[in-house]
Amino acid sequence: MKSLKVLLTIILFFKIVFDSYSQLSIGGIPESLSLSNFKNTILPETFIKMPNIDSLINDDIKKGITNRIGIIFDVDIDIIKDGQKEEIPSKGFIWRYKIYSDSALAISTFFKEFYIPAGGKLFLYDASLKQIYGAFSNLNNNSRNNLSIASIESNTIIIEYFQPYNVDIDSVKLKIGWVSLKYKTLRNYLKSTQNEIIDINCPQGSNWQNQKHAVCYVEFKINKDSYICTGFLINNVREDGTPYFMTANHCINNEESANSLVVYFNYENSSCNSNDANKNQTLSGASLKATNIYSDFTLLLLTEQPPIYYFPYYLGWDVTSRRPNNAVGIHHPSGKPKAISIENDKPRSYPYKLYWESSNYYSEANTHWQVTFDEGTTEGGSSGSPLLDEYGRAIGQLHGGPATNPYVAYYGKISVSWNYDTLPYKQLKFWLDPDKTGKTVLNGRYFIKPKANFYTNLTNVCLNSSIKLYDSSLYNPSQWQWSIFPQTYSFIENTNSTSQNPVVVFHDTGYYNITLSVSNEYGSDTKTKERYIKVNNSIYITAQNLPDSFFCACDLKNYKIILNGAQEYLVNIDNYEKLKYDINEDTILLNFNKEFSNSGDFIANFNIIGKFGECTDTISKKLKIVVPPNDDMKQAILLYPGSKVIYSNFCASAEEYEPHPPMINCYGYRSWCYDPSNISRSIWFKFLGPSNGKITVNTSGIDTRIAIYQANDADDLINGKYLLVAANDNTSIYNKNSSLNDIEITPGKNYFLQVDGYKGDYGNIEIELLSEGIEIFRNPVSGFVNLLISDFNEGDAKIEVFNIAGVLIYNKIVNVKFNKNLFQLDIKNLNEGIYIVRVSLNNKIYNKKLVIKH
């Protein structure tokens, strides 16, 4: 009894410690844990020397390889012949073998011969037993008699096979053909990238929760290296759940790589940026069905059927070449957890050839979609991921993009891959439409039992008024049954209890319970929401996104205010010439009229009346619309040298064609720090180049960045006809203020000053525009002349005017301050001629010629 107690303790301990794993395994723990000498047994082993990791990473950088993670080493290890054989009393025998390396971050294995009879169990685990993979069994046998096993993140792995007494050992085939030593892992791969990565479970991915289940991270072998990419399950016209899987041709294009494939499902963070993604749902192996370099696609057939608990979703597709209104990409950038990239505009059919440096290959014109993502970038490892149209259908797979702009990506068109080549092994149509139905559009779907759910836009209802119940069940239900309690209600508009989205009228006040039962060919499910509907004699309306006090005018570009609580709305907003609005059912769409960009702030009164049958409610608000005076380039505010002003960039925004310096160096004089948002809250100023040919700009208040451009006017700036004179982001590593000192410029030329907040920083900004010298405006003139005195310090200035003979004929003392350095001289009593204006200030003397004509 004592030994049994010890055994149970050990088993319980390891159930707590080791990572769960489900590569279509039957679970359990290795039989060797029951041996008393488990830790002391010396196992036969193979040592593999790991190449220098820094050298491998440097080689990747030199060759521009973005998705290699490991090195392949050929071995010939027969677990039965070479392993340590031991008996498990009253059960059978085990064979164990160890593979280790000196500095590998992870190890994966490929069984070139794999066959397990019924009752046999194979485990792989690390020396500390933190990761236990298995048990693999006869369920993993396949027609190719091989099997690829996912990586164990350790430099040591142990392979253990158990065979019951009553099974013939001669039928077992367990020969390892190669081992991959990983020098990058899912946890450390390119973590230092500064690109914008958006988790699939951040708010941006909320509308793509079905499609995400189709997209997978993959590892595979090419020659003597291990690589990563992304791929996705894809539906076929028969809709029979055949596990077709697409990726890029430059990822996988031969049978050996397909056989080595390991597919990781649901490798994603559980919530936005939660950093808890795990890799415990995988499948092994595939066969190559079709591939074509022309549009860079590969179609595989997975060896193993994705189990129901992976929630596999098979993407639909559109092969019509229709240009969608918007698009998203779902992918695994650099082996990171699943991410999303969003394009709010129409993808472009790229009309030119594309040259791929890594493969020295041209893609022909109009074979790819060009996408410039508004949010979220792609990286190495994203290759092979799907581009989805607004309906969630695949229209392309990622080929690549320019290293200089991670927001731009090129996707091989599925419409081209469909039937461009007539050979079955070079096209998609032969496999995805085997019955030649001619379908060009197919929706995605699950092949599992449904999960019931529903909603209604209005849960507070006016008595004797109707609402619509919406089915939101997952996994493709085909039948619906609604039940409502109490039974004081009616179905209307030709709907009934079996309609997918019935319309209901409630005849009594109080709370109602709603139940929905759904089913399909795979099973059924039921969802009940108690006290879900409240029926009243009155209603309460809300306006989502309507603030309490003000709007930034720059935010009012198709700005949506969502109304809730009524069936019908009457809306009135004054100042319509400045603030235009449209109403679509329960949505107000606001737009600021850019023609009034110079109008300044104004007040808009909002009055919203909601009606629900005989019930009404009203929202009334008075809101300030904040219009920055110099948000746009054409609104640049004129500054004179000697200015020290304070402006806020709180409600500022970036224009469509607004320039910015290169984002290379944080502390130089012609660039900015890298910022994925480029420009976010910029304000603009302009000035005339002073006669001394130098200008200094200092800013403070927030984390600023500045740039000086020479351009004739704002239109030239917008059209790219400008010269970047200077730019700065940070004064030093310790000082986030930006500064440009004694910048050389051309006297009399027009210059523009751009001031922005780094990564969207905003607030009050103090701006100093300084120079040393004097300027005379409206010269030649009669009557009065304007004299600008500029210096780095304030003080009393002595103004003297001499005639050509050097006789002093005018003098005056003025107090020069920042922003109060423009003075008017009365010269109407002076004769025509040439004069010299001299200004003495802070131990400096400035001279300027003055010409007087009457």
C-alpha positions, 0 to 999 in steps of 0.5 A, spaced: 500 500 500 505 504 501 508 504 494 501 505 491 500 511 495 507 514 493 505 512 485 498 516 486 502 522 489 507 522 483 501 522 478 498 528 482 504 532 482 505 531 474 498 533 473 499 539 476 505 541 473 506 539 466 503 543 460 497 540 456 498 538 449 493 536 444 496 534 437 490 529 436 493 525 442 489 521 447 492 524 453 495 521 459 502 520 463 508 516 461 508 509 464 515 511 466 513 515 472 511 509 476 518 506 476 522 507 482 528 509 479 525 514 474 530 519 475 536 515 476 536 511 469 541 513 464 538 513 457 541 512 451 542 519 447 544 523 441 547 529 442 547 534 437 551 541 437 547 547 436 551 552 431 552 559 434 545 562 435 548 569 434 551 567 427 545 564 425 541 571 427 546 575 423 545 570 417 538 571 417 539 579 417 544 579 412 540 575 407 533 578 409 530 572 412 524 573 416 521 567 418 527 562 419 527 559 426 531 552 426 536 548 423 535 541 421 539 535 423 539 528 419 538 522 424 537 515 424 534 513 431 530 507 432 526 508 438 525 500 439 532 498 437 536 504 440 532 505 446 532 503 453 527 497 454 524 496 461 518 492 464 512 496 467 510 490 472 503 487 470 502 492 464 508 491 458 514 494 456 517 501 455 523 504 451 526 510 452 531 515 448 534 522 449 536 527 445 539 533 447 543 539 445 547 545 448 544 551 447 537 550 443 531 553 445 526 548 443 527 541 439 522 538 434 522 531 431 520 528 425 518 520 425 520 518 418 517 511 420 511 511 424 506 506 426 503 504 432 498 498 433 492 498 438 494 499 445 501 502 444 502 509 446 508 514 445 510 520 449 515 526 448 517 530 454 522 535 457 527 533 462 523 537 467 517 534 465 514 541 464 511 539 457 509 532 456 506 531 449 502 525 448 500 520 448 500 518 440 497 512 438 494 508 433 489 514 431 495 518 429 497 513 423 496 515 416 498 513 409 504 516 409 507 512 415 510 519 418 509 524 423 511 531 425 511 533 432 511 540 435 516 543 438 518 542 446 521 548 448 527 545 452 534 543 450 533 536 452 527 531 450 525 524 452 522 519 447 518 514 450 514 508 447 509 503 451 507 497 449 502 492 452 504 485 453 499 482 448 501 486 442 506 484 437 512 489 438 515 487 431 509 491 428 511 498 431 515 503 427 518 509 430 524 511 427 526 519 427 529 521 421 531 528 423 531 533 428 530 541 428 534 545 433 530 552 434 534 558 435 528 562 435 521 560 439 514 563 439 516 566 445 522 570 443 521 571 436 523 578 433 520 581 440 524 587 439 520 590 432 516 596 433 511 595 428 503 596 430 501 589 432 493 589 434 491 582 437 485 579 434 481 579 441 482 587 441 476 591 439 478 591 432 477 584 431 470 583 434 467 582 428 472 577 425 471 572 431 468 566 426 474 567 421 479 567 426 478 560 427 480 558 420 487 562 421 493 558 424 500 559 425 505 553 422 512 550 422 515 546 417 521 544 413 525 547 407 531 543 406 535 543 412 532 549 416 525 550 419 521 556 418 514 559 420 508 562 416 501 563 416 495 559 413 488 558 413 482 552 413 478 553 406 471 551 405 469 547 398 463 547 394 461 540 397 461 543 404 463 537 407 469 539 412 474 536 407 480 539 411 483 543 405 489 548 408 491 554 404 498 558 405 503 561 400 507 558 395 514 561 397 512 558 404 511 551 402 511 548 395 513 541 395 511 534 398 517 534 403 515 541 406 507 539 406 509 532 410 513 536 415 507 541 417 505 542 424 499 547 424 497 551 431 490 552 432 487 558 436 494 561 438 492 567 440 491 572 447 485 571 451 483 578 451 487 584 448 494 584 449 493 579 455 500 575 453 497 569 455 497 565 448 498 558 448 500 553 443 497 547 445 492 545 439 496 542 433 495 538 428 501 534 424 502 533 417 499 534 410 499 532 403 500 537 397 494 538 392 496 544 388 501 550 388 503 556 383 508 561 384 504 565 379 500 568 384 504 565 390 498 560 393 499 553 395 493 548 397 494 542 402 490 537 405 491 536 412 492 529 414 488 529 421 481 532 421 481 538 426 477 536 432 471 540 434 474 543 440 479 546 436 472 550 433 475 550 426 472 555 421 472 554 414 473 560 410 469 562 404 471 565 398 470 570 392 473 568 386 470 574 381 475 579 382 470 584 385 474 589 388 471 589 396 469 596 399 474 594 405 478 588 407 482 585 413 488 581 414 488 575 420 495 573 421 501 571 425 506 576 425 513 574 426 510 568 430 507 572 435 499 571 437 494 572 432 493 579 430 489 583 425 490 588 420 485 593 417 484 596 411 478 601 411 479 603 403 478 599 397 484 594 396 487 596 389 489 591 383 496 592 383 497 594 375 505 593 375 510 587 376 512 586 383 520 584 384 521 579 390 528 580 392 528 574 396 526 569 390 529 573 384 522 573 381 517 577 378 510 577 379 506 579 373 501 585 373 494 584 376 496 578 380 496 581 386 492 585 391 495 591 394 493 593 401 495 599 405 493 598 412 490 603 416 491 599 423 496 594 424 502 591 420 504 585 417 511 581 418 515 575 417 511 569 419 505 573 416 506 570 409 500 565 407 495 569 411 488 570 408 486 577 406 478 577 407 473 582 404 467 585 408 463 579 408 469 575 411 471 571 404 478 570 402 480 573 396 488 573 397 493 570 401 499 574 403 505 574 399 509 580 402 511 587 402 516 592 402 521 592 408 520 600 408 513 600 410 510 595 414 503 597 413 503 596 405 502 588 403 501 584 397 496 578 396 496 573 391 489 573 388 485 567 389 481 569 383 487 568 379 489 562 383 482 559 381 483 557 374 489 561 371 493 554 370 489 548 367 493 543 370 489 540 377 496 541 381 496 548 379 489 551 380 484 551 386 478 550 382 479 542 381 479 541 388 474 546 391 469 545 386 470 538 384 463 537 381 464 543 376 458 547 379 461 554 377 460 557 383 464 563 384 462 565 391 462 561 397 461 563 404 465 560 410 462 555 416 463 551 421 462 543 421 460 542 429 453 543 433 451 550 434 451 554 440 445 558 441 445 565 442 440 571 441 439 579 442 435 584 440 436 592 439 431 594 444 430 590 451 426 596 454 419 596 450 413 600 450 407 596 451 403 594 445 409 595 440 413 590 436 421 588 437 425 584 432 429 578 436 435 576 432 439 570 432 446 570 433 448 563 434 455 560 432 456 554 428 451 554 423 444 552 426 439 550 421 433 550 425 430 555 430 425 554 436 423 560 440 419 560 447 417 566 451 414 567 458 409 569 460 405 568 454 402 575 453 405 576 446 404 575 439 408 574 433 407 578 427 409 580 420 409 573 418 413 570 423 412 565 428 416 561 433 420 557 428 423 563 424 430 565 425 429 572 426 421 573 429 418 580 430 414 580 437 409 584 440 408 584 448 401 585 451 402 586 458 407 590 462 413 587 466 419 582 465 419 577 459 424 570 459 426 569 452 429 562 450 432 560 443 433 552 441 437 551 435 440 545 431 443 543 425 446 536 423 451 535 428 447 537 434 443 542 438 443 547 444 439 552 448 440 559 451 435 562 456 435 569 458 431 571 464 427 577 465 431 579 458 425 584 456 422 589 460 415 592 457 413 599 460 408 605 459 414 609 458 421 609 454 428 612 456 433 613 450 441 614 450 445 617 445 452 613 445 458 617 443 455 624 444 459 627 449 457 632 455 461 638 453 464 639 446 467 635 440 473 636 436 472 638 429 477 634 426 474 628 429 467 629 425 469 625 419 463 620 418 462 620 426 457 616 428 452 617 434 448 611 436 441 612 438 438 606 443 431 605 446 426 607 441 424 605 434 424 612 431 428 618 432 427 625 430 433 629 430 435 637 429 442 640 430 443 647 428 449 650 425 447 646 419 452 649 414 458 648 419 456 641 422 452 637 417 448 630 419 445 625 416 440 620 420 440 612 418 435 609 422 438 609 429 445 612 427 447 620 426 452 621 422 456 627 423 461 631 419 464 638 420 464 642 414 472 644 412 470 650 409 469 653 416 476 651 418 477 658 419 471 660 423 473 658 430 469 655 435 462 655 435 456 652 439 451 646 436 444 645 439 442 637 439 435 635 440 433 628 439 426 625 440 425 618 440 419 614 439 416 607 441 409 606 439 405 611 444 412 612 448 417 618 447 423 621 450 428 627 449 435 628 449 437 636 449 444 638 449 448 644 447 455 642 445 462 646 443 465 645 437 472 646 438 476 648 431 483 649 432 485 656 428 492 652 425 490 645 424 491 645 417 497 647 412 492 653 409 491 655 416 498 656 418 499 662 423 504 667 421 509 668 426 515 674 426 522 672 429 521 674 436 515 670 438 514 666 444 507 663 443 502 658 446 498 654 442 494 647 444 494 641 439 488 638 443 483 638 437 488 638 432 489 632 426 493 630 420 491 632 413 491 627 408 497 629 404 501 632 410 508 631 409 513 629 415 520 628 415 523 621 415 523 617 421 530 615 423 533 618 428 530 621 434 536 626 436 538 629 429 536 635 425 533 632 419 529 626 422 524 624 427 523 618 432 519 612 429 512 613 430 507 608 427 502 613 427 506 618 423 502 624 424 497 625 429 496 632 432 500 637 428 499 644 428 502 649 423 505 656 423 509 660 417 514 665 417 518 670 412 526 668 412 529 674 416 535 677 413 540 674 417 539 668 414 538 664 421 532 662 425 532 658 432 525 654 434 524 651 441 518 648 444 516 645 450 510 643 454 509 636 451 513 631 447 514 635 441 517 634 434 518 640 429 520 641 422 521 647 417 519 646 410 521 652 405 515 652 400 511 658 396 505 656 399 500 651 402 498 648 396 505 647 394 506 643 401 500 639 399 502 637 392 509 635 395 513 641 392 517 643 398 524 643 401 525 639 408 530 644 411 530 641 418 527 637 423 528 635 430 524 630 435 528 630 442 533 635 444 537 629 448 535 622 451 533 626 457 529 632 454 523 630 450 522 638 447 524 639 440 529 644 438 533 647 432 538 652 433 541 657 428 538 653 422 540 656 415 535 659 411 534 664 405 532 671 407 525 673 404 523 666 402 516 663 405 517 658 410 512 653 414 513 650 421 510 644 423 509 642 430 506 635 432 506 631 439 510 624 439 505 618 438 499 623 439 501 627 445 497 633 446 496 639 450 499 646 451 505 648 447 510 654 448 513 655 441 519 660 440 521 663 434 527 667 435 533 670 430 538 676 431 537 682 427 532 687 425 527 687 419 523 693 416 517 692 412 513 696 407 519 700 405 520 704 401 514 707 404 511 714 406 508 716 413 510 710 417 515 704 417 514 698 421 521 696 425 521 689 427 527 688 432 528 680 434 533 678 439 534 672 444 533 676 450 528 682 452 531 689 453 531 696 452 533 698 445 535 704 442 533 706 435 537 711 431 536 714 424 542 717 420 541 720 414 547 719 408 551 724 411 551 720 418 547 726 422 542 723 427 535 725 425 531 720 429 532 717 436 527 713 440 528 708 446 523 702 446 522 696 451 523 689 446 519 683 449 517 677 446 511 678 442 512 685 443 517 687 438 514 690 432 514 698 432 512 703 428 517 709 426 514 716 424 518 718 418 513 722 414 517 729 416 523 726 413 525 728 406 526 723 400 533 719 400 537 713 403 537 713 411 541 708 416 537 705 421 541 703 427 538 699 433 542 697 439 540 692 444 543 687 449 550 690 447 549 688 440 548 693 434 544 692 428 544 696 422 539 696 416 538 701 410 531 705 409 529 708 403 524 714 403 520 716 397 514 721 398 
